[in-house]
Amino acid sequence: MKKTKLGRNEPCPCGSGKKYKNCCLALEGVVERNENPFDRFSQLIVSIKVKLDQQYQTQIRKMRRSFQDRFIRLCTAPQLPREQESFFSDWLWFDVTDSEGETFSHEYLRENGPFMEEPLRDCLAALDKSYLSIYEPIRMEGDTLRLRDFLSGCEEHIMLKEPLDIDTSNQFPLLLGRLVSLPLGKVFSGMVLLLPNDDEQGNFISKHVNYWQSLKEGEALVSLLKNQ
């Protein structure tokens, strides 16, 4: 599909009701602002999250309380911990589906994809496919970190802002985060939490996820993590 060139004073195609110059025009050219791949991808991710928050703030405000209760139903804390708020927001945007099985991110991509710059469109599509998982660091390799998805066993290379000083001779904490697959590599989508693994906590989690998968009659792990 040929991309339509919008005028600055035309209604923004995202449906916000604002003029294009006061809304999504600010996202154009964002990919050229920084040549460093990690910084460039991080900027794309942040821009998309800001736009999704603006676009769906009314719907999310109405559903936030009930979905927050659902999000923490297996936690011991009665309220959402502050350090997990970014995970909750990502879950609302990229995982929660409506009655037709569509996420906010997928709806935005479907309706506005033809008007978005290719890097932004690709980044949004990658975020829509992402899911929260647990990762085990293996070693640093230059500017990238090799790690293993603790639940699926797959190995990944991810880009970091700066190298991690890790001692693989000791039990290193597991990483809880959401990986985004972009053209030049993979990055975490924002917040990453460290999970202690000095008392077999990782195996404890893995066993429970395997049991959960068995209750879902063999549903693929990625699909389970994404949709549940």
N, C-alpha and C positions, 0 to 999 in steps of 0.2 A: 504494500500500500504506500502510495506517495505521501510524504509528510506535508500537511497543509501549513502554510506560513500564516501565522496569526498576527493581526494588528495589535498594537499596544493597548488600544482602547476597546478592543473587543472583549466580550465576556470570557472569562477563563474557562477552558474546557473541563476543568476539574469539577465544575458545578458549585463552586463556592459562592457565586453571585457577584464576585468582585471583578474588576477589570483585569485583563491579563497582566498589565504592567504593575499592578498592585498585588499580584498573587504569584503564579508559577513562573513568570518571566525571570524572577530572581534565581531560579534553578538553572537557567540556561547558561552554558559555558562553565559550569562549576568544575567540570573535569579538567579544564586547562589551568586552573588556579595553582596547582601544585604538581610538580613533576615526580615527586617521590610516590611510588605506587601505594605504599601503606597509607600515607597521609591523604592521597587522592581518593582511595577507596573509603577511608574513614569519613571523609567529607561527603561523599556520595551517600553513604549509609545514614549519616546524621541528617542530611537534607531531606531524604525520603521519609525518615521518621517524623521530622517536624511537619512535613506536608500531610502525612497520614493523620497525625494528631489534630491538625487544623481541620482537615476534611471531615473527620468522624467524631469530633469531640462531643457533639450532642448525643449521638447514639451511645458512645462509650460512657458518658456521664450517667445515662439511665441504667446501663447494665453493669457498671463497675462494681457496685457493692455485692450483688449476687454472684458475679463471676469471681470476685476476690475471695468470697467464702468457698467457692468451688476450688479455687487455685490452692488454697492453704488447707484443704480438708484432711490431708495426711500429715500436716505439720503439728508440732506440739505447741507452737505459739498461737495465741488467739487472734493476733493481728499480723498483717503482712510486714515482715522485717524490712527496714529501709533499704538494706543492701540487696533485696530481691525485687524491688519495685521495677527496675528496668527489665527483669525477666518477665514480670507480669505484663508490662506494656507490650513487649515483643510477642508474648503469648496471645494477647488480645488482637494485635494487628495481623499476625502471620499464621496463627494456628486455629483460633476459634472460628467456627463456621456457622453460617445462618441456616435457615430451614432448607435452603437449596444446596447446601454443602459448599458455600463460597466464603472465603475469608475476606476481610476488609482489603488486604493487599491485593488479592486476586481481582476483586471488583474494581479497584482503582486502576490496576494494570489493564483490564479489559476495556474500561471506558476511556482511559487517557493515554494508553500506550502509544497510539499513532501520533500523538502530539508531543511526546517526550523525546529528548535527545537519547541517542542510542545507549551511551554509558549509564544514564539514569534508568532507562528502561531495563537494561540487562541486570543492573544492581537490584532493582525492585523484584524482578523475576527470581533472582537468586535468593533474596530474602524470603520470598513467598514459599520457596522450596526448603528453607532451612528448618532446623529443629534443635531443641535443647538436648544435649547429651553430656556424658562424662568422659574426660580424656586423661590419658596417662602419659606424661612427658617421657620421652626417651633420651633425646640429646639435642643440643644445638648444632646446626649445620650452617655456618656463616650467619646470615641474617634471618634464617628461618628456624623454626622449631619442629622437629619430628616428634609426633605423638601418635598414640594409638587410641582409637575409640574404644573405651573400656567395655562398652556393651556389645558392639558389633565385631570388635577385633580388627577392624580396618585401620591401616596406618595412613596418616595425613602429614603434609608439610604445610605449615602456616607462617605467614609473614607477621613480624612483630615490630613494634616501634623501635625497640632496642633489644639486644641479646639478653637472655636470662642467664643469670649466674646460678646454675643448678649443679648439684653434686649427685650424680646418678648412682653413686655407691651407697647412698642412704635411701630410705623410703621417702620418695618425693610426694607431696600432696597431689591429689587428683584435681583436675580442672573442670569446673562446671560452666559450660558456655554454649553458645550457638555459633556454629561455623557457617560462613557464607562463601560459596564457591564463585569466584570472579575470574575473568579472563586471564589475568596474570598470576593468580594464586588464590589462596584462601586466607581469610581473616576472621577474627571473632567479631561478632556483632555487638560491640559495646562491652558491658560488664562481664568479667570472669571472676568466679569465686573459687577459692582454694578449699578443697575438702580433705581433711586428714585421712591418711590411709596407713596409720601406724598400728592399727589393731584390727586389720582385715575388714575395715569399713567398706572398701570397694567390693570385695567378694560378697559381703552382706547385701549390698545394693543389687549386684549382678544376679544373685540367686532370686531375689524378689521380683526383678524385672522378668527373668526367665519364667517364673511361676505365673506372673501376670500375662505373659505372652501365651502360655499354655491355656489359660482361661479364655483367651480370645481365639481359641481354635487355630493356632498357628499363624495368626496375622503377622505379616512381615514386620520386623523390628522397627525399621525406619517409619513405616506407616503408623505403627503403634505410638512411637515417640512424637510423630508429627500431629496425629489426630487426637491423641488422648492426653 
